[in-house]
Amino acid sequence: MYTNRLLQSVQVALENKTQRSAILAMDEVADYCIKNVNEKLFKDWSQEMIRLMVAYHWAKKTLIVSYDEGIHVNGLFMWYNCNEDDGWDFITNWEEDKEDGDAIFLAFISADSMDIVKENMNRFVSMQPDLLSKKLIAFRLKNGIHTKMNYNNRIFKKILKS
């Protein structure tokens, strides 16, 4: 049986409420997800499931959160290190990131403005410098079905240049 130990430790921390300030910060991000991208991406997810996903990304350092004047969440970006042939079940099965994978799954990108998207993309490039040598994939809902999209690295250049 497959076990994701990091996910288990995040679940225990959330249940034990041992890191109150961290939990409050994660709750703010989860609320942002529910308010801004829920219908597109998290339609069938409970609030607790979204909270767990945020905490999991926080723990594995694949989460960028931006704040307006340091107070309210105004943008987020999450990603997974995976292989190009991984599908949506990679996410729903809570599989561990594949640090030596050949792809990056660009997930849950949302921001209040294009300037915030650019800021978060710049932060992502600095946090994940090997992205230029990996395949970039994403999933989008098309007619209610998660459909894989392939991107090339020019998308970053285009966004960062505009």
Stockholm file with secondary structure:
# STOCKHOLM 1.0

chainA/1-162         MYTNRLLQSVQVALENKTQRSAILAMDEVADYCIKNVNEKLFKDWSQEMIRLMVAYHWAKKTLIVSYDEGIHVNGLFMWYNCNEDDGWDFITNWEEDKEDGDAIFLAFISADSMDIVKENMNRFVSMQPDLLSKKLIAFRLKNGIHTKMNYNNRIFKKILKS
#=GR chainA/1-162 SS CCCCHHHHHHHHHHHHTCCHHHHHHHHHHHHHHHHHTHHHHCTTCCHHHHHHHHHHHHHHTCEEEEEETTTEEEEEEEEEEECTTCCTHHHHTTCCCCTTCSEEEEEEEEESSHHHHHHHHHHHHHHCGGGGGSEEEEEEEETTEEEEEEECTHHHHHHHHC
#=GC SS_cons         CCCCHHHHHHHHHHHHTCCHHHHHHHHHHHHHHHHHTHHHHCTTCCHHHHHHHHHHHHHHTCEEEEEETTTEEEEEEEEEEECTTCCTHHHHTTCCCCTTCSEEEEEEEEESSHHHHHHHHHHHHHHCGGGGGSEEEEEEEETTEEEEEEECTHHHHHHHHC
//
